[in-house]
C-alpha cells in the first residue's frame, strides 16, 4: 500500500534515508488510523489469515502422516 500524498514529499526530498524513515513512519500511522476507523475489515483479514494458517498446519500434518514427512515440512515452510 502506498500513500500518495506522502510519496510526493518523498520524491521532493530526493529519496534520502531520513525521508524514507519519515515516509514509513507516516504510512504506518495512516494505516493504523484506517484500521481503527474500520475494525470489521481488520477482523476479517485476521480471520482469513488464521484460517489459512490452520489449513496449512492441518494439510501438512495430513501429508506427514499419509505420505512423506519431508514433503510435509517443505509444504509447511
N, C-alpha and C positions, 0 to 999 in steps of 0.2 A: 504494500500500500504506500503510495506516495502522496505527500501533502503538497499540492501545487504551490500554494502561497508561500510555503517555507522553501520550496525548491527555487523560487525566484530569488530569495535572499541568498541562498547558497550559490547560485550562479553569479550574482553580483559581487560576492566576496571572493570569487576566484577559486572556489573549491579547496580552501585552506583547511588544515586539520581542525582548527578551532571552529570554523564554520560547519564542518561535518559534525562535530560534537554538539554544537548548538542545534543543528537540524535534527539529529537523532533525539535529543532531549525534548525538543518541541513536538516532534512527530509522536513520541511516546506519550507526552501529555495530551495531545489531541486524541490519540487512540483511547486513552483512559477516560477522557471526557465523553467520547462517543459510547464507550462501553457502559459507563454509568447512566447515560441517557437511555440506553436500550438494553436492560438486563435480560429480556427474553431472548434476544439474539445471542448473547454471551452464553446463556444457559443451553441453548440449542447447539451451539458449536462445541461446548464442553461435553454435552451428552453424546454427540456423534463421535467425537474423538475417543471417549471412553468406550463406546460401543465397538469401534474399530479395533481398539487395543484388546478388548476382551475376545473379539473374533480371532485376532492374530494369536493370542495365547491358546485358545481352545483349538484352533486349527493346527498349531504347532504341536500341541500335546497329542492330538489325534494322529498326526503324521509320525510322531516319535513312537507311539505305541503300536501303530499298524504297519508302518513301512520302514523308515530309516531314521534313527536318531540324529545322524549328521545332517540329513536333509531338513529335519525339523529345526535344528539350530540355525541353519542358513536362512530358512524362511522366517524365523522369529527375528533374527538380526536384520 
